Amino acid sequence: MRRPIMTNNITWVGMDDSAKTINLAIFRGQEINPREELVVINDSTGLGRMAKKLKTLPGEVRCVYEAGINGYYLQRYLAKHEIACDVAAPSLTPRRVGNRVKTDKLDAKALARLYRAGELTCIVIPQHEQESLRI
């Protein structure tokens, strides 16, 4: 388990993506509750709005989302716009025992908190060529 990073100069962003939307939970430093929560449409216009919003946030911005059926497009898009984004392995994400309530909004908050605490295992994003060999 990694040690948590204790700094207030980082803005932590948890994202839960689906085919239609991306839910974001934005935490500044060690805040208990998100400073801001928003939902963007998962299309080129929504991604543009999201990148623009993330660029306006103070300090270093670190984003995370769980790998899923949508692949790595979100990480690649943010990297292209010089926004740090990691992809967490969903099978290694800590889950509360007995917690059956699951929504995109709650997942985004949980991911940001776990990421800030150093509790997530992030994966290496394959190059396009490597990824195409797997198909």
N, CA, C and O atoms as CSV, one atom per row, in Angstrom:
chain,resi,resn,atom,element,x,y,z
A,1,MET,N,N,0.844,-1.176,0.000
A,1,MET,CA,C,0.000,0.000,0.000
A,1,MET,C,C,0.891,1.240,0.000
A,1,MET,O,O,1.864,1.324,0.749
A,2,ARG,N,N,0.544,2.184,-0.839
A,2,ARG,CA,C,1.307,3.422,-0.932
A,2,ARG,C,C,0.946,4.372,0.195
A,2,ARG,O,O,-0.154,4.316,0.745
A,3,ARG,N,N,1.881,5.239,0.528
A,3,ARG,CA,C,1.622,6.255,1.545
A,3,ARG,C,C,0.847,7.410,0.921
A,3,ARG,O,O,1.130,7.799,-0.212
A,4,PRO,N,N,-0.119,7.959,1.637
A,4,PRO,CA,C,-0.867,9.096,1.092
A,4,PRO,C,C,0.034,10.310,0.903
A,4,PRO,O,O,0.984,10.523,1.657
A,5,ILE,N,N,-0.277,11.085,-0.099
A,5,ILE,CA,C,0.465,12.310,-0.379
A,5,ILE,C,C,-0.200,13.430,0.406
A,5,ILE,O,O,-1.387,13.701,0.224
A,6,MET,N,N,0.552,14.070,1.265
A,6,MET,CA,C,0.006,15.118,2.114
A,6,MET,C,C,0.363,16.496,1.560
A,6,MET,O,O,1.366,17.093,1.950
A,7,THR,N,N,-0.441,16.974,0.677
A,7,THR,CA,C,-0.213,18.308,0.136
A,7,THR,C,C,-1.548,18.931,-0.222
A,7,THR,O,O,-2.482,18.248,-0.643
A,8,ASN,N,N,-1.618,20.222,-0.049
A,8,ASN,CA,C,-2.831,20.941,-0.409
A,8,ASN,C,C,-2.715,21.614,-1.767
A,8,ASN,O,O,-3.612,22.354,-2.170
A,9,ASN,N,N,-1.612,21.364,-2.479
A,9,ASN,CA,C,-1.409,21.974,-3.782
A,9,ASN,C,C,-1.912,21.105,-4.924
A,9,ASN,O,O,-1.673,21.413,-6.091
A,10,ILE,N,N,-2.598,20.034,-4.601
A,10,ILE,CA,C,-3.073,19.115,-5.627
A,10,ILE,C,C,-4.599,19.120,-5.656
A,10,ILE,O,O,-5.255,19.098,-4.614
A,11,THR,N,N,-5.142,19.150,-6.851
A,11,THR,CA,C,-6.578,18.996,-7.049
A,11,THR,C,C,-6.788,17.568,-7.550
A,11,THR,O,O,-6.231,17.177,-8.575
A,12,TRP,N,N,-7.586,16.800,-6.830
A,12,TRP,CA,C,-7.840,15.393,-7.134
A,12,TRP,C,C,-9.185,15.272,-7.832
A,12,TRP,O,O,-10.184,15.812,-7.356
A,13,VAL,N,N,-9.218,14.564,-8.961
A,13,VAL,CA,C,-10.441,14.433,-9.741
A,13,VAL,C,C,-10.727,12.955,-9.973
A,13,VAL,O,O,-9.950,12.254,-10.622
A,14,GLY,N,N,-11.850,12.490,-9.435
A,14,GLY,CA,C,-12.319,11.134,-9.696
A,14,GLY,C,C,-13.346,11.195,-10.810
A,14,GLY,O,O,-14.222,12.060,-10.810
A,15,MET,N,N,-13.238,10.273,-11.762
A,15,MET,CA,C,-14.158,10.269,-12.902
A,15,MET,C,C,-14.773,8.888,-13.055
A,15,MET,O,O,-14.086,7.874,-12.929
A,16,ASP,N,N,-16.050,8.856,-13.323
A,16,ASP,CA,C,-16.737,7.607,-13.633
A,16,ASP,C,C,-17.347,7.781,-15.013
A,16,ASP,O,O,-18.266,8.577,-15.205
A,17,ASP,N,N,-16.822,7.022,-15.974
A,17,ASP,CA,C,-17.293,7.202,-17.355
A,17,ASP,C,C,-18.249,6.091,-17.753
A,17,ASP,O,O,-18.120,4.943,-17.326
A,18,SER,N,N,-19.195,6.463,-18.570
A,18,SER,CA,C,-20.122,5.501,-19.166
A,18,SER,C,C,-20.252,5.876,-20.642
A,18,SER,O,O,-19.622,6.830,-21.099
A,19,ALA,N,N,-21.046,5.148,-21.368
A,19,ALA,CA,C,-21.187,5.411,-22.799
A,19,ALA,C,C,-21.723,6.815,-23.071
A,19,ALA,O,O,-21.358,7.433,-24.072
A,20,LYS,N,N,-22.590,7.328,-22.183
A,20,LYS,CA,C,-23.246,8.614,-22.451
A,20,LYS,C,C,-22.691,9.786,-21.653
A,20,LYS,O,O,-22.704,10.916,-22.142
A,21,THR,N,N,-22.200,9.547,-20.431
A,21,THR,CA,C,-21.776,10.647,-19.570
A,21,THR,C,C,-20.475,10.329,-18.839
A,21,THR,O,O,-20.036,9.181,-18.764
A,22,ILE,N,N,-19.877,11.397,-18.303
A,22,ILE,CA,C,-18.720,11.275,-17.415
A,22,ILE,C,C,-19.042,12.095,-16.171
A,22,ILE,O,O,-19.283,13.299,-16.259
A,23,ASN,N,N,-19.045,11.440,-15.011
A,23,ASN,CA,C,-19.270,12.116,-13.734
A,23,ASN,C,C,-17.911,12.467,-13.147
A,23,ASN,O,O,-17.005,11.633,-13.138
A,24,LEU,N,N,-17.761,13.699,-12.655
A,24,LEU,CA,C,-16.516,14.147,-12.048
A,24,LEU,C,C,-16.770,14.604,-10.618
A,24,LEU,O,O,-17.762,15.276,-10.333
A,25,ALA,N,N,-15.854,14.227,-9.720
A,25,ALA,CA,C,-15.852,14.717,-8.348
A,25,ALA,C,C,-14.493,15.371,-8.139
A,25,ALA,O,O,-13.459,14.723,-8.302
A,26,ILE,N,N,-14.490,16.660,-7.777
A,26,ILE,CA,C,-13.263,17.447,-7.688
A,26,ILE,C,C,-12.997,17.813,-6.227
A,26,ILE,O,O,-13.809,18.473,-5.579
A,27,PHE,N,N,-11.842,17.369,-5.725
A,27,PHE,CA,C,-11.420,17.640,-4.358
A,27,PHE,C,C,-10.154,18.488,-4.400
A,27,PHE,O,O,-9.270,18.249,-5.223
A,28,ARG,N,N,-10.067,19.465,-3.528
A,28,ARG,CA,C,-8.865,20.299,-3.405
A,28,ARG,C,C,-8.135,19.878,-2.144
A,28,ARG,O,O,-8.698,19.955,-1.053
A,29,GLY,N,N,-6.898,19.437,-2.271
A,29,GLY,CA,C,-6.109,19.035,-1.104
A,29,GLY,C,C,-6.784,17.922,-0.325
A,29,GLY,O,O,-7.157,16.894,-0.892
A,30,GLN,N,N,-6.938,18.125,0.962
A,30,GLN,CA,C,-7.486,17.095,1.847
A,30,GLN,C,C,-8.961,17.324,2.209
A,30,GLN,O,O,-9.419,16.862,3.255
A,31,GLU,N,N,-9.689,18.017,1.369
A,31,GLU,CA,C,-11.107,18.273,1.640
A,31,GLU,C,C,-11.869,16.964,1.841
A,31,GLU,O,O,-11.588,15.962,1.185
A,32,ILE,N,N,-12.827,16.989,2.748
A,32,ILE,CA,C,-13.648,15.807,3.026
A,32,ILE,C,C,-14.714,15.636,1.949
A,32,ILE,O,O,-14.949,14.525,1.473
A,33,ASN,N,N,-15.345,16.716,1.575
A,33,ASN,CA,C,-16.381,16.677,0.541
A,33,ASN,C,C,-15.855,17.325,-0.738
A,33,ASN,O,O,-15.003,18.212,-0.691
A,34,PRO,N,N,-16.372,16.872,-1.876
A,34,PRO,CA,C,-15.892,17.470,-3.118
A,34,PRO,C,C,-16.235,18.951,-3.200
A,34,PRO,O,O,-17.314,19.384,-2.796
A,35,ARG,N,N,-15.303,19.698,-3.724
A,35,ARG,CA,C,-15.525,21.126,-3.942
A,35,ARG,C,C,-16.548,21.330,-5.047
A,35,ARG,O,O,-17.335,22.277,-5.035
A,36,GLU,N,N,-16.511,20.412,-5.999
A,36,GLU,CA,C,-17.402,20.531,-7.150
A,36,GLU,C,C,-17.693,19.141,-7.701
A,36,GLU,O,O,-16.837,18.257,-7.678
A,37,GLU,N,N,-18.909,18.964,-8.193
A,37,GLU,CA,C,-19.303,17.737,-8.877
A,37,GLU,C,C,-19.986,18.154,-10.169
A,37,GLU,O,O,-20.817,19.061,-10.176
A,38,LEU,N,N,-19.636,17.493,-11.256
A,38,LEU,CA,C,-20.295,17.821,-12.507
A,38,LEU,C,C,-20.394,16.596,-13.393
A,38,LEU,O,O,-19.690,15.602,-13.213
A,39,VAL,N,N,-21.294,16.705,-14.356
A,39,VAL,CA,C,-21.520,15.647,-15.328
A,39,VAL,C,C,-21.371,16.269,-16.706
A,39,VAL,O,O,-21.958,17.312,-16.995
A,40,VAL,N,N,-20.574,15.617,-17.558
A,40,VAL,CA,C,-20.435,16.077,-18.931
A,40,VAL,C,C,-20.874,14.961,-19.870
A,40,VAL,O,O,-20.760,13.779,-19.548
A,41,ILE,N,N,-21.367,15.349,-21.014
A,41,ILE,CA,C,-21.763,14.384,-22.031
A,41,ILE,C,C,-20.493,13.769,-22.617
A,41,ILE,O,O,-19.518,14.477,-22.871
A,42,ASN,N,N,-20.506,12.471,-22.829
A,42,ASN,CA,C,-19.340,11.746,-23.323
A,42,ASN,C,C,-19.284,11.817,-24.852
A,42,ASN,O,O,-19.470,10.819,-25.549
A,43,ASP,N,N,-19.021,13.032,-25.348
A,43,ASP,CA,C,-18.816,13.245,-26.784
A,43,ASP,C,C,-17.731,14.305,-26.938
A,43,ASP,O,O,-17.204,14.792,-25.937
A,44,SER,N,N,-17.392,14.667,-28.155
A,44,SER,CA,C,-16.280,15.595,-28.376
A,44,SER,C,C,-16.532,16.957,-27.731
A,44,SER,O,O,-15.598,17.574,-27.218
A,45,THR,N,N,-17.759,17.430,-27.748
A,45,THR,CA,C,-18.076,18.715,-27.125
A,45,THR,C,C,-17.923,18.631,-25.608
A,45,THR,O,O,-17.326,19.512,-24.988
A,46,GLY,N,N,-18.461,17.571,-25.018
A,46,GLY,CA,C,-18.360,17.384,-23.570
A,46,GLY,C,C,-16.921,17.205,-23.115
A,46,GLY,O,O,-16.520,17.751,-22.087
A,47,LEU,N,N,-16.139,16.442,-23.876
A,47,LEU,CA,C,-14.729,16.249,-23.535
A,47,LEU,C,C,-13.970,17.568,-23.604
A,47,LEU,O,O,-13.107,17.835,-22.769
A,48,GLY,N,N,-14.286,18.381,-24.586
A,48,GLY,CA,C,-13.658,19.697,-24.702
A,48,GLY,C,C,-13.980,20.581,-23.514
A,48,GLY,O,O,-13.098,21.243,-22.967
A,49,ARG,N,N,-15.255,20.593,-23.110
A,49,ARG,CA,C,-15.672,21.373,-21.934
A,49,ARG,C,C,-14.962,20.883,-20.677
A,49,ARG,O,O,-14.531,21.679,-19.843
A,50,MET,N,N,-14.844,19.547,-20.552
A,50,MET,CA,C,-14.199,18.963,-19.382
A,50,MET,C,C,-12.725,19.349,-19.333
A,50,MET,O,O,-12.230,19.751,-18.280
A,51,ALA,N,N,-12.019,19.236,-20.449
A,51,ALA,CA,C,-10.597,19.590,-20.483
A,51,ALA,C,C,-10.404,21.066,-20.144
A,51,ALA,O,O,-9.486,21.424,-19.405
A,52,LYS,N,N,-11.263,21.913,-20.682
A,52,LYS,CA,C,-11.184,23.345,-20.404
A,52,LYS,C,C,-11.383,23.611,-18.910
A,52,LYS,O,O,-10.665,24.417,-18.319
A,53,LYS,N,N,-12.358,22.931,-18.306
A,53,LYS,CA,C,-12.629,23.080,-16.874
A,53,LYS,C,C,-11.433,22.609,-16.049
A,53,LYS,O,O,-11.023,23.293,-15.111
A,54,LEU,N,N,-10.872,21.453,-16.387
A,54,LEU,CA,C,-9.750,20.898,-15.632
A,54,LEU,C,C,-8.525,21.812,-15.711
A,54,LEU,O,O,-7.757,21.905,-14.753
A,55,LYS,N,N,-8.343,22.478,-16.834
A,55,LYS,CA,C,-7.203,23.394,-16.999
A,55,LYS,C,C,-7.330,24.626,-16.107
A,55,LYS,O,O,-6.324,25.264,-15.799
A,56,THR,N,N,-8.552,24.974,-15.685
A,56,THR,CA,C,-8.749,26.163,-14.847
A,56,THR,C,C,-8.578,25.869,-13.361
A,56,THR,O,O,-8.529,26.797,-12.554
A,57,LEU,N,N,-8.487,24.592,-12.985
A,57,LEU,CA,C,-8.388,24.236,-11.575
A,57,LEU,C,C,-7.017,24.622,-11.020
A,57,LEU,O,O,-6.018,24.571,-11.738
A,58,PRO,N,N,-6.969,25.008,-9.738
A,58,PRO,CA,C,-5.702,25.473,-9.153
A,58,PRO,C,C,-4.726,24.332,-8.870
A,58,PRO,O,O,-5.136,23.192,-8.653
A,59,GLY,N,N,-3.436,24.652,-8.875
A,59,GLY,CA,C,-2.394,23.694,-8.520
A,59,GLY,C,C,-2.264,22.571,-9.536
A,59,GLY,O,O,-2.733,22.665,-10.670
A,60,GLU,N,N,-1.615,21.513,-9.090
A,60,GLU,CA,C,-1.461,20.325,-9.932
A,60,GLU,C,C,-2.787,19.575,-9.959
A,60,GLU,O,O,-3.418,19.395,-8.917
A,61,VAL,N,N,-3.211,19.139,-11.132
A,61,VAL,CA,C,-4.469,18.407,-11.278
A,61,VAL,C,C,-4.142,16.955,-11.591
A,61,VAL,O,O,-3.398,16.662,-12.527
A,62,ARG,N,N,-4.706,16.047,-10.796
A,62,ARG,CA,C,-4.516,14.618,-11.011
A,62,ARG,C,C,-5.883,13.955,-11.137
A,62,ARG,O,O,-6.722,14.052,-10.241
A,63,CYS,N,N,-6.091,13.282,-12.260
A,63,CYS,CA,C,-7.372,12.635,-12.545
A,63,CYS,C,C,-7.206,11.119,-12.518
A,63,CYS,O,O,-6.115,10.595,-12.745
A,64,VAL,N,N,-8.297,10.433,-12.239
A,64,VAL,CA,C,-8.292,8.974,-12.269
A,64,VAL,C,C,-9.678,8.471,-12.651
A,64,VAL,O,O,-10.692,9.084,-12.315
A,65,TYR,N,N,-9.702,7.344,-13.359
A,65,TYR,CA,C,-10.942,6.617,-13.619
A,65,TYR,C,C,-10.601,5.139,-13.704
A,65,TYR,O,O,-9.434,4.773,-13.845
A,66,GLU,N,N,-11.614,4.293,-13.619
A,66,GLU,CA,C,-11.385,2.850,-13.688
A,66,GLU,C,C,-11.423,2.376,-15.131
A,66,GLU,O,O,-12.232,2.840,-15.935
A,67,ALA,N,N,-10.530,1.440,-15.443
A,67,ALA,CA,C,-10.530,0.826,-16.770
A,67,ALA,C,C,-11.879,0.147,-16.963
A,67,ALA,O,O,-12.458,-0.394,-16.021
A,68,GLY,N,N,-12.365,0.183,-18.187
A,68,GLY,CA,C,-13.663,-0.432,-18.464
A,68,GLY,C,C,-13.841,-0.665,-19.941
A,68,GLY,O,O,-12.880,-0.660,-20.711
A,69,ILE,N,N,-15.074,-0.866,-20.325
A,69,ILE,CA,C,-15.363,-1.211,-21.712
A,69,ILE,C,C,-15.085,-0.065,-22.682
A,69,ILE,O,O,-14.945,-0.292,-23.884
A,70,ASN,N,N,-15.003,1.176,-22.164
A,70,ASN,CA,C,-14.727,2.316,-23.036
A,70,ASN,C,C,-13.253,2.425,-23.408
A,70,ASN,O,O,-12.889,3.266,-24.231
A,71,GLY,N,N,-12.408,1.601,-22.824
A,71,GLY,CA,C,-10.991,1.612,-23.176
A,71,GLY,C,C,-10.246,2.775,-22.564
A,71,GLY,O,O,-10.584,3.245,-21.478
A,72,TYR,N,N,-9.224,3.239,-23.273
A,72,TYR,CA,C,-8.300,4.238,-22.742
A,72,TYR,C,C,-8.432,5.595,-23.431
A,72,TYR,O,O,-7.558,6.450,-23.288
A,73,TYR,N,N,-9.505,5.795,-24.169
A,73,TYR,CA,C,-9.657,7.046,-24.924
A,73,TYR,C,C,-9.619,8.264,-24.007
A,73,TYR,O,O,-9.054,9.294,-24.374
A,74,LEU,N,N,-10.213,8.159,-22.821
A,74,LEU,CA,C,-10.285,9.302,-21.913
A,74,LEU,C,C,-8.886,9.678,-21.419
A,74,LEU,O,O,-8.539,10.858,-21.383
A,75,GLN,N,N,-8.095,8.697,-21.045
A,75,GLN,CA,C,-6.733,8.961,-20.594
A,75,GLN,C,C,-5.911,9.566,-21.732
A,75,GLN,O,O,-5.163,10.520,-21.521
A,76,ARG,N,N,-6.047,9.022,-22.914
A,76,ARG,CA,C,-5.289,9.527,-24.065
A,76,ARG,C,C,-5.717,10.951,-24.424
A,76,ARG,O,O,-4.887,11.786,-24.785
A,77,TYR,N,N,-6.999,11.214,-24.321
A,77,TYR,CA,C,-7.510,12.560,-24.618
A,77,TYR,C,C,-6.930,13.571,-23.625
A,77,TYR,O,O,-6.452,14.633,-24.024
A,78,LEU,N,N,-6.972,13.240,-22.333
A,78,LEU,CA,C,-6.464,14.162,-21.322
A,78,LEU,C,C,-4.951,14.327,-21.445
A,78,LEU,O,O,-4.440,15.435,-21.276
A,79,ALA,N,N,-4.230,13.253,-21.734
A,79,ALA,CA,C,-2.774,13.350,-21.913
A,79,ALA,C,C,-2.439,14.277,-23.078
A,79,ALA,O,O,-1.488,15.056,-23.009
A,80,LYS,N,N,-3.223,14.187,-24.144
A,80,LYS,CA,C,-3.027,15.064,-25.309
A,80,LYS,C,C,-3.194,16.533,-24.923
A,80,LYS,O,O,-2.582,17.415,-25.525
A,81,HIS,N,N,-4.033,16.785,-23.911
A,81,HIS,CA,C,-4.271,18.148,-23.432
A,81,HIS,C,C,-3.428,18.478,-22.190
A,81,HIS,O,O,-3.700,19.444,-21.477
A,82,GLU,N,N,-2.401,17.652,-21.952
A,82,GLU,CA,C,-1.446,17.859,-20.858
A,82,GLU,C,C,-2.097,17.894,-19.481
A,82,GLU,O,O,-1.755,18.724,-18.638
A,83,ILE,N,N,-3.048,16.974,-19.265
A,83,ILE,CA,C,-3.711,16.814,-17.977
A,83,ILE,C,C,-3.384,15.413,-17.484
A,83,ILE,O,O,-3.644,14.430,-18.178
A,84,ALA,N,N,-2.811,15.322,-16.279
A,84,ALA,CA,C,-2.411,14.024,-15.726
A,84,ALA,C,C,-3.637,13.166,-15.446
A,84,ALA,O,O,-4.583,13.612,-14.797
A,85,CYS,N,N,-3.613,11.935,-15.939
A,85,CYS,CA,C,-4.735,11.026,-15.733
A,85,CYS,C,C,-4.210,9.604,-15.622
A,85,CYS,O,O,-3.479,9.129,-16.491
A,86,ASP,N,N,-4.590,8.931,-14.546
A,86,ASP,CA,C,-4.256,7.526,-14.353
A,86,ASP,C,C,-5.512,6.690,-14.531
A,86,ASP,O,O,-6.633,7.180,-14.395
A,87,VAL,N,N,-5.297,5.419,-14.837
A,87,VAL,CA,C,-6.396,4.476,-14.993
A,87,VAL,C,C,-6.209,3.386,-13.945
A,87,VAL,O,O,-5.176,2.718,-13.912
A,88,ALA,N,N,-7.203,3.212,-13.099
A,88,ALA,CA,C,-7.139,2.232,-12.010
A,88,ALA,C,C,-7.660,0.879,-12.477
A,88,ALA,O,O,-8.568,0.793,-13.303
A,89,ALA,N,N,-7.069,-0.163,-11.934
A,89,ALA,CA,C,-7.528,-1.523,-12.209
A,89,ALA,C,C,-8.774,-1.783,-11.364
A,89,ALA,O,O,-8.678,-1.802,-10.137
A,90,PRO,N,N,-9.936,-1.983,-11.980
A,90,PRO,CA,C,-11.168,-2.139,-11.200
A,90,PRO,C,C,-11.154,-3.354,-10.280
A,90,PRO,O,O,-11.749,-3.311,-9.203
A,91,SER,N,N,-10.496,-4.424,-10.675
A,91,SER,CA,C,-10.474,-5.630,-9.836
A,91,SER,C,C,-9.637,-5.432,-8.577
A,91,SER,O,O,-9.753,-6.210,-7.630
A,92,LEU,N,N,-8.791,-4.395,-8.556
A,92,LEU,CA,C,-7.938,-4.138,-7.400
A,92,LEU,C,C,-8.381,-2.905,-6.607
A,92,LEU,O,O,-7.693,-2.487,-5.675
A,93,THR,N,N,-9.519,-2.327,-6.970
A,93,THR,CA,C,-10.043,-1.166,-6.252
A,93,THR,C,C,-10.727,-1.628,-4.973
A,93,THR,O,O,-11.628,-2.465,-5.023
A,94,PRO,N,N,-10.309,-1.088,-3.815
A,94,PRO,CA,C,-10.946,-1.488,-2.552
A,94,PRO,C,C,-12.438,-1.156,-2.547
A,94,PRO,O,O,-12.838,-0.068,-2.961
A,95,ARG,N,N,-13.241,-2.079,-2.086
A,95,ARG,CA,C,-14.699,-1.889,-1.973
A,95,ARG,C,C,-15.119,-2.158,-0.535
A,95,ARG,O,O,-14.576,-3.046,0.123
A,96,ARG,N,N,-16.073,-1.397,-0.058
A,96,ARG,CA,C,-16.612,-1.623,1.287
A,96,ARG,C,C,-17.482,-2.867,1.277
A,96,ARG,O,O,-18.315,-3.051,0.390
A,97,VAL,N,N,-17.280,-3.706,2.257
A,97,VAL,CA,C,-18.077,-4.917,2.374
A,97,VAL,C,C,-19.513,-4.536,2.720
A,97,VAL,O,O,-19.750,-3.731,3.620
A,98,GLY,N,N,-20.459,-5.114,2.005
A,98,GLY,CA,C,-21.870,-4.874,2.281
A,98,GLY,C,C,-22.420,-3.599,1.673
A,98,GLY,O,O,-23.618,-3.337,1.781
A,99,ASN,N,N,-21.578,-2.799,1.035
A,99,ASN,CA,C,-22.040,-1.546,0.429
A,99,ASN,C,C,-22.570,-1.849,-0.967
A,99,ASN,O,O,-21.797,-2.048,-1.904
A,100,ARG,N,N,-23.896,-1.883,-1.098
A,100,ARG,CA,C,-24.501,-2.240,-2.376
A,100,ARG,C,C,-24.995,-1.041,-3.169
A,100,ARG,O,O,-25.441,-1.188,-4.307
A,101,VAL,N,N,-24.920,0.141,-2.576
A,101,VAL,CA,C,-25.350,1.336,-3.282
A,101,VAL,C,C,-24.240,1.735,-4.248
A,101,VAL,O,O,-23.106,1.983,-3.838
A,102,LYS,N,N,-24.574,1.793,-5.518
A,102,LYS,CA,C,-23.565,2.108,-6.529
A,102,LYS,C,C,-24.176,3.051,-7.552
A,102,LYS,O,O,-25.122,2.697,-8.255
A,103,THR,N,N,-23.626,4.247,-7.624
A,103,THR,CA,C,-24.029,5.192,-8.663
A,103,THR,C,C,-22.760,5.799,-9.247
A,103,THR,O,O,-21.698,5.746,-8.626
A,104,ASP,N,N,-22.869,6.367,-10.426
A,104,ASP,CA,C,-21.709,6.995,-11.059
A,104,ASP,C,C,-21.167,8.134,-10.206
A,104,ASP,O,O,-19.954,8.318,-10.105
A,105,LYS,N,N,-22.060,8.889,-9.597
A,105,LYS,CA,C,-21.674,10.021,-8.757
A,105,LYS,C,C,-20.891,9.553,-7.531
A,105,LYS,O,O,-19.854,10.128,-7.199
A,106,LEU,N,N,-21.384,8.511,-6.857
A,106,LEU,CA,C,-20.692,7.967,-5.689
A,106,LEU,C,C,-19.363,7.337,-6.075
A,106,LEU,O,O,-18.381,7.461,-5.344
A,107,ASP,N,N,-19.326,6.658,-7.225
A,107,ASP,CA,C,-18.090,6.034,-7.687
A,107,ASP,C,C,-17.017,7.076,-7.974
A,107,ASP,O,O,-15.850,6.859,-7.651
A,108,ALA,N,N,-17.388,8.198,-8.572
A,108,ALA,CA,C,-16.425,9.263,-8.857
A,108,ALA,C,C,-15.827,9.806,-7.558
A,108,ALA,O,O,-14.618,10.023,-7.477
A,109,LYS,N,N,-16.657,10.024,-6.555
A,109,LYS,CA,C,-16.173,10.511,-5.254
A,109,LYS,C,C,-15.233,9.499,-4.611
A,109,LYS,O,O,-14.164,9.859,-4.118
A,110,ALA,N,N,-15.638,8.228,-4.618
A,110,ALA,CA,C,-14.818,7.181,-3.997
A,110,ALA,C,C,-13.469,7.062,-4.697
A,110,ALA,O,O,-12.441,6.917,-4.036
A,111,LEU,N,N,-13.461,7.120,-6.018
A,111,LEU,CA,C,-12.199,7.021,-6.759
A,111,LEU,C,C,-11.254,8.162,-6.403
A,111,LEU,O,O,-10.060,7.934,-6.206
A,112,ALA,N,N,-11.767,9.380,-6.318
A,112,ALA,CA,C,-10.915,10.522,-5.972
A,112,ALA,C,C,-10.328,10.351,-4.577
A,112,ALA,O,O,-9.141,10.605,-4.370
A,113,ARG,N,N,-11.139,9.925,-3.629
A,113,ARG,CA,C,-10.650,9.735,-2.250
A,113,ARG,C,C,-9.599,8.626,-2.182
A,113,ARG,O,O,-8.563,8.793,-1.537
A,114,LEU,N,N,-9.858,7.504,-2.838
A,114,LEU,CA,C,-8.911,6.387,-2.827
A,114,LEU,C,C,-7.609,6.763,-3.531
A,114,LEU,O,O,-6.528,6.375,-3.089
A,115,TYR,N,N,-7.711,7.502,-4.604
A,115,TYR,CA,C,-6.534,7.944,-5.361
A,115,TYR,C,C,-5.668,8.855,-4.485
A,115,TYR,O,O,-4.451,8.689,-4.408
A,116,ARG,N,N,-6.312,9.807,-3.838
A,116,ARG,CA,C,-5.602,10.735,-2.952
A,116,ARG,C,C,-4.907,9.990,-1.814
A,116,ARG,O,O,-3.818,10.380,-1.392
A,117,ALA,N,N,-5.528,8.923,-1.318
A,117,ALA,CA,C,-4.975,8.145,-0.204
A,117,ALA,C,C,-3.905,7.145,-0.653
A,117,ALA,O,O,-3.274,6.494,0.179
A,118,GLY,N,N,-3.704,7.026,-1.962
A,118,GLY,CA,C,-2.715,6.083,-2.467
A,118,GLY,C,C,-3.188,4.642,-2.437
A,118,GLY,O,O,-2.371,3.722,-2.409
A,119,GLU,N,N,-4.496,4.436,-2.444
A,119,GLU,CA,C,-5.081,3.098,-2.317
A,119,GLU,C,C,-5.385,2.416,-3.650
A,119,GLU,O,O,-5.822,1.265,-3.660
A,120,LEU,N,N,-5.166,3.094,-4.762
A,120,LEU,CA,C,-5.494,2.508,-6.065
A,120,LEU,C,C,-4.266,1.920,-6.736
A,120,LEU,O,O,-3.156,2.429,-6.581
A,121,THR,N,N,-4.473,0.849,-7.477
A,121,THR,CA,C,-3.431,0.274,-8.319
A,121,THR,C,C,-3.721,0.715,-9.743
A,121,THR,O,O,-4.741,0.351,-10.330
A,122,CYS,N,N,-2.807,1.506,-10.287
A,122,CYS,CA,C,-3.011,2.025,-11.641
A,122,CYS,C,C,-2.288,1.143,-12.649
A,122,CYS,O,O,-1.266,0.529,-12.343
A,123,ILE,N,N,-2.836,1.094,-13.848
A,123,ILE,CA,C,-2.299,0.226,-14.887
A,123,ILE,C,C,-1.489,1.030,-15.894
A,123,ILE,O,O,-1.612,2.251,-15.984
A,124,VAL,N,N,-0.661,0.320,-16.648
A,124,VAL,CA,C,0.107,0.929,-17.724
A,124,VAL,C,C,-0.769,0.916,-18.969
A,124,VAL,O,O,-1.332,-0.117,-19.334
A,125,ILE,N,N,-0.879,2.060,-19.612
A,125,ILE,CA,C,-1.708,2.181,-20.807
A,125,ILE,C,C,-0.920,1.653,-21.997
A,125,ILE,O,O,0.184,2.132,-22.257
A,126,PRO,N,N,-1.461,0.670,-22.733
A,126,PRO,CA,C,-0.736,0.157,-23.895
A,126,PRO,C,C,-0.737,1.168,-25.040
A,126,PRO,O,O,-1.658,1.974,-25.171
A,127,GLN,N,N,0.301,1.113,-25.857
A,127,GLN,CA,C,0.336,1.925,-27.069
A,127,GLN,C,C,-0.755,1.417,-28.007
A,127,GLN,O,O,-1.209,0.282,-27.867
A,128,HIS,N,N,-1.176,2.239,-28.952
A,128,HIS,CA,C,-2.222,1.835,-29.908
A,128,HIS,C,C,-1.848,0.534,-30.613
A,128,HIS,O,O,-2.700,-0.329,-30.827
A,129,GLU,N,N,-0.562,0.394,-30.977
A,129,GLU,CA,C,-0.113,-0.801,-31.699
A,129,GLU,C,C,-0.262,-2.047,-30.830
A,129,GLU,O,O,-0.725,-3.085,-31.303
A,130,GLN,N,N,0.133,-1.943,-29.552
A,130,GLN,CA,C,0.005,-3.069,-28.622
A,130,GLN,C,C,-1.458,-3.434,-28.416
A,130,GLN,O,O,-1.818,-4.611,-28.386
A,131,GLU,N,N,-2.285,-2.423,-28.277
A,131,GLU,CA,C,-3.703,-2.658,-28.036
A,131,GLU,C,C,-4.364,-3.348,-29.240
A,131,GLU,O,O,-5.211,-4.224,-29.066
A,132,SER,N,N,-3.977,-2.955,-30.443
A,132,SER,CA,C,-4.583,-3.559,-31.639
A,132,SER,C,C,-4.182,-5.012,-31.797
A,132,SER,O,O,-4.917,-5.774,-32.425
A,133,LEU,N,N,-3.041,-5.430,-31.251
A,133,LEU,CA,C,-2.623,-6.836,-31.321
A,133,LEU,C,C,-3.492,-7.727,-30.440
A,133,LEU,O,O,-3.614,-8.924,-30.700
A,134,ARG,N,N,-4.090,-7.157,-29.410
A,134,ARG,CA,C,-4.920,-7.929,-28.483
A,134,ARG,C,C,-6.283,-8.254,-29.066
A,134,ARG,O,O,-6.941,-9.186,-28.602
A,135,ILE,N,N,-6.718,-7.518,-30.059
A,135,ILE,CA,C,-8.078,-7.679,-30.598
A,135,ILE,C,C,-8.167,-8.829,-31.533
A,135,ILE,O,O,-9.239,-9.104,-32.074
